């Protein structure tokens, strides 16, 4: 895996050895086995945070700086009563260039039953993360989730043989599968938890194509 740091340096992760390497002069490394995903968060302070998520949904915070330095800051599990299906980054499109990433929702988690929770870094919290909002979609079977800092999230589910990858940074989309096709739903996560937040629902049918071959 490869992730960019401050747009000038980059870090790579070897899943076999568990080595996260900052390609600086000289190079910096830390060892942490089991990371499944890595992404960075912007910061005006001159260093970059790298967030890693393990296979058992541990959230690991690394800090990379131009000293150079690469260290593990902390590792926590989100306070959830269930094991999430996904833990993903919130796209920082609405933050602005000089905003500290710790002042915004950074992660979203989603359960097998379609509950989406947004998470803000909070050093005072027992596990380092504070849940700011939940949206209950009552959907399941999705494959992909995407969300922006504008509190709109994209969910993608697998239906039949059709796969729809949606990357919309203003909504979250949920694509649910059946033998007939895909159901695409768009949700506004700024809605009250007493409102569903459902903005759009559409069905995309799977069409079988039959090729007839005639023999002479």
HELIX and SHEET records of a PDB file:
HELIX    1   1 UNK A  101  UNK A  103  5                                   3    
SHEET    1   A 4 UNK A   2  UNK A   5  0                                        
SHEET    2   A 4 UNK A   9  UNK A  14 -1                                        
SHEET    3   A 4 UNK A  19  UNK A  22 -1                                        
SHEET    4   A 4 UNK A  28  UNK A  31 -1                                        
SHEET    1   B 4 UNK A  35  UNK A  41  0                                        
SHEET    2   B 4 UNK A  47  UNK A  54 -1                                        
SHEET    3   B 4 UNK A  58  UNK A  65 -1                                        
SHEET    4   B 4 UNK A  69  UNK A  77 -1                                        
SHEET    1   C 4 UNK A  86  UNK A  89  0                                        
SHEET    2   C 4 UNK A 105  UNK A 110 -1                                        
SHEET    3   C 4 UNK A 115  UNK A 121 -1                                        
SHEET    4   C 4 UNK A 129  UNK A 136 -1                                        
SHEET    1   D 4 UNK A 142  UNK A 147  0                                        
SHEET    2   D 4 UNK A 152  UNK A 157 -1                                        
SHEET    3   D 4 UNK A 181  UNK A 188 -1                                        
SHEET    4   D 4 UNK A 172  UNK A 177 -1                                        
SHEET    1   E 4 UNK A 142  UNK A 147  0                                        
SHEET    2   E 4 UNK A 152  UNK A 157 -1                                        
SHEET    3   E 4 UNK A 181  UNK A 188 -1                                        
SHEET    4   E 4 UNK A 198  UNK A 205 -1                                        
END                                                                             
